[in-house]
Amino acid sequence: MQDHLSKGEIAKDALQSGAEATAGAVGHVATIITGAVKDVATTVGGLATDLFEIRDAARRARQEHGED
């Protein structure tokens, strides 16, 4: 026996599939963006730490050589 789907049911199924695909794509893009923002924040934080350490090392070097 063959099932018969109405035009309305077919349209509803197509709309539902489209909405699900869109939601999945948006979720995937949001995950990518969230990861990228996290990685950028981590990298900038690491750079700031490195710059503070370089500044402190330069200050110590000047003090050791009596230039401060």
ChimeraX attribute file (.defattr): number of C-alpha atoms within 10 A of each C-alpha:
attribute: neighborCount
match mode: 1-to-1
recipient: residues
	/A:1	3
	/A:2	4
	/A:3	5
	/A:4	7
	/A:5	9
	/A:6	9
	/A:7	9
	/A:8	9
	/A:9	11
	/A:10	11
	/A:11	12
	/A:12	12
	/A:13	12
	/A:14	12
	/A:15	12
	/A:16	12
	/A:17	12
	/A:18	12
	/A:19	12
	/A:20	12
	/A:21	12
	/A:22	12
	/A:23	12
	/A:24	12
	/A:25	12
	/A:26	12
	/A:27	12
	/A:28	12
	/A:29	12
	/A:30	12
	/A:31	12
	/A:32	12
	/A:33	12
	/A:34	12
	/A:35	12
	/A:36	12
	/A:37	12
	/A:38	12
	/A:39	12
	/A:40	12
	/A:41	12
	/A:42	12
	/A:43	12
	/A:44	12
	/A:45	12
	/A:46	12
	/A:47	12
	/A:48	12
	/A:49	12
	/A:50	12
	/A:51	12
	/A:52	12
	/A:53	12
	/A:54	12
	/A:55	12
	/A:56	12
	/A:57	12
	/A:58	12
	/A:59	13
	/A:60	14
	/A:61	13
	/A:62	12
	/A:63	11
	/A:64	10
	/A:65	8
	/A:66	8
	/A:67	9
	/A:68	9
